[in-house]
Structures are given as structure tokens and as C-alpha cells.
Amino acid sequence: MAAIPWPGDEIERLAELHALGALEVVPHADFSAIAELAAHLCQAPIALVNLIDAERQHFKGHFGTAEVGMDRQVAFCPYVICGREVLEIRDALEDERFRENAVVAGEPYVRFYAGAPVLSAAGHGLGTVCVMDHKPRRLSSVQRRALATLATAAAALLQARHHAEALQRLRTVTMREVGLLQRLTGDLRAPLAALHACLKVSDDDGGLDAAAEHCMAQALLRHRTPLIELVEELLLLAGMNSHLAAVMREGRPARASSRPR
């Protein structure tokens, strides 16, 4: 079996795949629906929405198989993400690249394969929408176009889910900001007023006796915990905002100059 190809943009491709959080839920019902539609349109018993990381293929959506992934080395799909166009293998036993492949020589005994690339907004091949059959065959021109369209839909769905999750995080941060501002306007008044009173008394009297100092110290100590909690809340909120900004930056399409040629 021939060595599988590796795309020239592998590092950028993997970075975008993980930035999208695409592998966090595998498989996913929405993508399995795309796989089922691909199987129906192409009249194939097996269909996948397949995402490829450094070592494995993850079945983001599957139909006709209970498996949720496989080794990247035992695959047709890496050829698709390198070529960035629909690949059709009409009889794997007649193709020297695949005739010794484990899924051809053994279960599920694949003879026919067709896959369309799932391309990100930056042009990186994240995976495929593919169909397989146990007998040699070919797709019609309509079926090839349908497979390519479903791959485009899968890419759009990945991006849409990523933005929806980022938006939810933004809402969480915003609600926390509102709550914190309400606390700041209320909870800070008491300790600040106590501190102001202590300073005023000290300034007016030119000094305090031990009993008065102890009384004021106790008043300030009572407000120490709320102040510490507010500072910790502010630090947590700042961290959440920083993380969200990073997520939003990662979700933006890469510049055209960084696209693989």
C-alpha cells in the first residue's frame, strides 16, 4: 500500500481544526444527518462526515457504521484533503494505492469510495463528506455535485456552531459583568465609607486612642472579605474576557497570503 500524502498546510490545517472545537463532540447528530443524506443521494450503504487530525480520522457524522473513527494511515480521505476536490475510486482493488488497504482487504470490504473535501473559510482541508460501497460503481454527475454541496454545508455548519458557542460565552461574560457592576456599586459603598470615616476622624482628632483605633480596625476588617471577593471576581472576569477574545480571533478566516498554494 502506498504511503498516504500529507497536505502542505498541515500545521495551519490542524490549528484551525482545533480552534473550531470541531472534535469536542464526535459523533454529532447534525453531522450524522448530513452523512445520512449523502448515503441516500448517492445510494451508498456507508457515509461519513470525516474530520482528520494528526493521527486519526474522527467520524463527526456517520451512517451505516457504528465506528466513530479510524487510523489516518488506513484511509482514502487524506488524498481528498490534499487534492481539494471530489475524489472517486470506482474499484479500490484495481487501484494500487488502496488494494492492500485494511478496509479494502478486510471489513467493511470497501470497493467503491467517493469523497468531497470539507474546506474551512481559510481554505484548509479539515476533512471530507464521503460515501462507500461494497461493490465497484460510479457516481452520476448529479451525485458528485450533491456530495460537494454537502461538504460545503458541513464546513458551514462547523463554522456556525463555533460562532454560536463563542456567542454563548460572550453572553455569559456579559451577564457576569452586569452582576459585578451591580455589586461594585453596592458592596463597595460600605467599606469605602468606613475607610473615609476612619481617615476623617483621625485627621480631625489628630490621633486616636487605643480603644478607638481597635474599633476602627475591626470595622475595616469586617469589610476586608467582600473587597477580596470583588477583586477575585474582577480577575476572573478579566480572564474570561481574554479567553473569549482569543476564541474570536481564532475563528476569523486567515489572510489570503497564508492560504496554501
C-alpha positions as CSV (number, residue, x, y, z in Angstrom):
1,M,0.0,0.0,0.0
2,A,1.3,3.4,-1.0
3,A,2.2,5.9,1.8
4,I,-0.6,8.4,2.3
5,P,0.0,12.0,1.2
6,W,0.3,14.9,3.7
7,P,-1.0,18.4,2.8
8,G,1.5,21.3,2.6
9,D,-0.6,23.3,5.1
10,E,-0.8,20.6,7.7
11,I,0.2,22.8,10.7
12,E,-2.3,25.5,9.8
13,R,-5.0,23.0,9.0
14,L,-4.7,21.3,12.4
15,A,-4.6,24.7,14.2
16,E,-7.9,25.7,12.5
17,L,-9.5,22.3,13.2
18,H,-8.8,22.6,16.9
19,A,-9.6,26.3,17.0
20,L,-13.1,25.5,15.8
21,G,-13.5,22.9,18.6
22,A,-14.6,20.5,15.9
23,L,-13.5,17.4,17.7
24,E,-15.1,18.1,21.0
25,V,-18.3,16.2,20.2
26,V,-17.9,13.2,18.0
27,P,-20.1,12.0,16.5
28,H,-22.8,14.7,16.4
29,A,-26.4,14.3,15.4
30,D,-26.4,17.2,13.0
31,F,-23.5,15.9,11.0
32,S,-24.8,12.3,11.1
33,A,-27.9,13.8,9.3
34,I,-25.6,15.1,6.6
35,A,-24.0,11.7,6.3
36,E,-27.4,10.0,6.0
37,L,-28.4,12.4,3.3
38,A,-25.2,11.7,1.4
39,A,-25.9,8.0,1.6
40,H,-29.4,8.5,0.4
41,L,-28.4,10.8,-2.5
42,C,-25.5,8.6,-3.6
43,Q,-27.4,5.3,-2.9
44,A,-24.5,4.1,-0.8
45,P,-24.6,1.9,2.3
46,I,-22.0,3.8,4.2
47,A,-21.4,7.6,4.5
48,L,-19.3,9.7,6.8
49,V,-18.6,13.3,7.7
50,N,-14.9,12.8,8.5
51,L,-12.5,15.2,10.3
52,I,-8.8,14.4,10.1
53,D,-6.4,15.3,12.9
54,A,-2.7,14.4,13.1
55,E,-3.2,10.7,13.7
56,R,-6.8,9.8,13.3
57,Q,-10.0,10.3,11.3
58,H,-12.9,11.2,13.5
59,F,-16.4,10.5,12.3
60,K,-18.2,13.7,13.1
61,G,-21.2,12.2,11.4
62,H,-21.7,8.6,10.4
63,F,-24.3,6.4,8.7
64,G,-24.1,2.7,8.0
65,T,-21.4,2.0,10.6
66,A,-21.2,2.1,14.4
67,E,-17.5,3.1,14.3
68,V,-16.6,6.6,15.4
69,G,-13.1,6.8,13.9
70,M,-10.1,5.1,12.4
71,D,-6.4,5.4,12.0
72,R,-5.4,8.1,9.5
73,Q,-3.0,5.7,7.8
74,V,-5.9,3.4,6.8
75,A,-7.8,5.9,4.8
76,F,-8.9,7.3,1.5
77,C,-9.8,10.8,2.8
78,P,-6.2,12.2,3.2
79,Y,-6.0,12.1,-0.6
80,V,-9.1,14.3,-0.7
81,I,-7.8,17.0,1.6
82,C,-4.6,17.1,-0.4
83,G,-6.4,17.4,-3.8
84,R,-9.2,19.7,-2.5
85,E,-11.6,18.2,-5.0
86,V,-14.0,15.3,-5.3
87,L,-12.1,12.0,-5.4
88,E,-13.8,8.9,-6.8
89,I,-12.3,5.4,-6.5
90,R,-14.5,3.2,-8.7
91,D,-12.8,-0.1,-7.7
92,A,-10.3,0.0,-4.9
93,L,-8.9,-3.4,-5.9
94,E,-7.9,-2.0,-9.2
95,D,-6.1,0.9,-7.6
96,E,-2.5,0.2,-6.4
97,R,-2.8,2.9,-3.8
98,F,-5.7,1.1,-2.0
99,R,-5.8,-2.6,-2.9
100,E,-3.9,-3.6,0.2
101,N,-5.7,-1.1,2.5
102,A,-7.1,-2.8,5.6
103,V,-10.7,-1.6,4.9
104,V,-10.5,-2.9,1.4
105,A,-8.9,-6.3,2.1
106,G,-11.0,-6.7,5.3
107,E,-14.1,-5.3,7.0
108,P,-16.0,-3.5,5.7
109,Y,-14.6,-4.6,2.3
110,V,-14.8,-1.3,0.6
111,R,-14.6,-1.4,-3.2
112,F,-16.1,2.0,-4.1
113,Y,-15.2,5.3,-2.5
114,A,-16.1,8.9,-3.2
115,G,-15.3,11.9,-1.1
116,A,-15.6,15.7,-1.2
117,P,-13.4,18.0,0.8
118,V,-14.7,20.0,3.8
119,L,-12.8,23.2,3.3
120,S,-12.6,25.9,6.0
121,A,-13.1,29.6,5.4
122,A,-9.3,29.9,5.2
123,G,-9.1,27.2,2.5
124,H,-7.8,24.4,4.7
125,G,-9.0,20.8,4.2
126,L,-10.4,19.8,7.5
127,G,-12.0,16.5,6.4
128,T,-14.5,15.0,3.9
129,V,-18.0,14.1,3.3
130,C,-17.6,10.6,1.8
131,V,-19.6,7.6,0.7
132,M,-18.5,3.9,0.3
133,D,-19.9,0.8,-1.2
134,H,-19.1,-2.9,-1.1
135,K,-19.1,-3.2,-4.9
136,P,-17.5,-1.3,-7.8
137,R,-19.6,1.5,-9.2
138,R,-19.5,5.2,-10.1
139,L,-21.4,8.4,-9.2
140,S,-23.5,10.3,-11.6
141,S,-22.6,14.0,-12.2
142,V,-25.6,15.0,-10.1
143,Q,-24.4,12.8,-7.2
144,R,-20.9,14.3,-7.4
145,R,-22.3,17.8,-7.2
146,A,-24.6,16.8,-4.3
147,L,-21.6,15.3,-2.4
148,A,-19.6,18.5,-3.0
149,T,-22.6,20.6,-1.8
150,L,-23.0,18.5,1.4
151,A,-19.3,19.0,2.1
152,T,-19.8,22.8,1.8
153,A,-22.8,22.5,4.1
154,A,-20.7,20.6,6.7
155,A,-18.0,23.3,6.6
156,A,-20.6,26.0,7.1
157,L,-22.1,24.1,10.0
158,L,-18.8,23.7,11.7
159,Q,-18.2,27.4,11.5
160,A,-21.7,28.3,12.6
161,R,-21.6,26.1,15.6
162,H,-18.2,27.6,16.6
163,H,-19.6,31.1,16.4
164,A,-22.7,30.1,18.3
165,E,-20.6,28.7,21.1
166,A,-18.5,31.9,21.2
167,L,-21.6,34.0,21.3
168,Q,-22.9,31.9,24.3
169,R,-19.6,32.5,26.1
170,L,-19.9,36.2,25.3
171,R,-23.4,36.3,26.8
172,T,-22.1,34.5,29.9
173,V,-19.4,37.1,30.3
174,T,-21.8,40.0,29.7
175,M,-24.2,38.7,32.3
176,R,-21.3,38.4,34.8
177,E,-20.2,41.9,34.0
178,V,-23.7,43.3,34.8
179,G,-23.8,41.4,38.0
180,L,-20.3,42.5,39.0
181,L,-21.1,46.2,38.3
182,Q,-24.2,45.9,40.5
183,R,-22.1,44.5,43.2
184,L,-19.4,47.2,42.8
185,T,-22.0,50.0,43.1
186,G,-23.5,48.4,46.2
187,D,-20.8,46.4,48.0
188,L,-18.0,49.0,47.7
189,R,-20.0,51.8,49.3
190,A,-19.8,50.4,52.9
191,P,-16.0,49.7,53.0
192,L,-15.2,52.9,51.3
193,A,-17.5,54.8,53.7
194,A,-15.9,53.1,56.7
195,L,-12.4,53.9,55.4
196,H,-13.4,57.5,54.7
197,A,-14.8,57.9,58.3
198,C,-11.7,56.5,59.8
199,L,-9.4,58.8,57.9
200,K,-11.7,61.8,58.7
201,V,-11.8,61.0,62.5
202,S,-8.0,60.5,62.5
203,D,-7.4,63.8,60.7
204,D,-9.9,65.8,62.8
205,D,-8.7,64.5,66.2
206,G,-5.0,64.5,65.3
207,G,-4.7,60.9,66.6
208,L,-6.8,58.2,68.2
209,D,-6.5,56.3,71.5
210,A,-6.0,52.6,71.5
211,A,-9.7,51.8,72.0
212,A,-10.8,54.0,69.1
213,E,-8.0,52.5,66.8
214,H,-9.1,49.0,67.7
215,C,-12.8,49.8,67.0
216,M,-11.9,51.3,63.6
217,A,-9.6,48.4,62.7
218,Q,-12.4,45.9,63.5
219,A,-14.8,47.9,61.2
220,L,-12.3,47.8,58.4
221,L,-11.7,44.1,58.9
222,R,-15.4,43.4,58.5
223,H,-15.2,44.8,55.0
224,R,-12.0,43.0,54.0
225,T,-13.6,39.8,52.8
226,P,-16.1,41.5,50.5
227,L,-13.3,43.5,48.9
228,I,-11.2,40.5,48.4
229,E,-14.1,38.7,46.7
230,L,-14.7,41.6,44.4
231,V,-11.1,41.7,43.4
232,E,-11.1,37.9,42.7
233,E,-14.3,38.4,40.7
234,L,-12.7,41.1,38.6
235,L,-9.6,38.9,37.9
236,L,-11.8,36.0,36.9
237,L,-13.8,38.2,34.6
238,A,-10.7,39.6,33.0
239,G,-9.5,36.1,32.3
240,M,-12.8,35.1,30.7
241,N,-12.7,38.2,28.5
242,S,-9.2,37.4,27.5
243,H,-10.1,33.8,26.7
244,L,-13.1,35.0,24.7
245,A,-11.1,37.5,22.7
246,A,-8.7,34.6,21.8
247,V,-11.5,32.4,20.7
248,M,-13.0,35.1,18.5
249,R,-9.5,35.8,16.9
250,E,-9.0,32.1,16.2
251,G,-12.5,31.9,14.5
252,R,-11.6,34.6,11.9
253,P,-10.5,33.4,8.4
254,A,-6.8,33.5,7.9
255,R,-5.3,36.1,5.5
256,A,-5.2,35.2,1.8
257,S,-1.4,35.2,1.9
258,S,-1.4,32.3,4.4
259,R,-3.5,30.0,2.2
260,P,-1.7,27.0,0.8
261,R,-1.0,27.1,-2.9
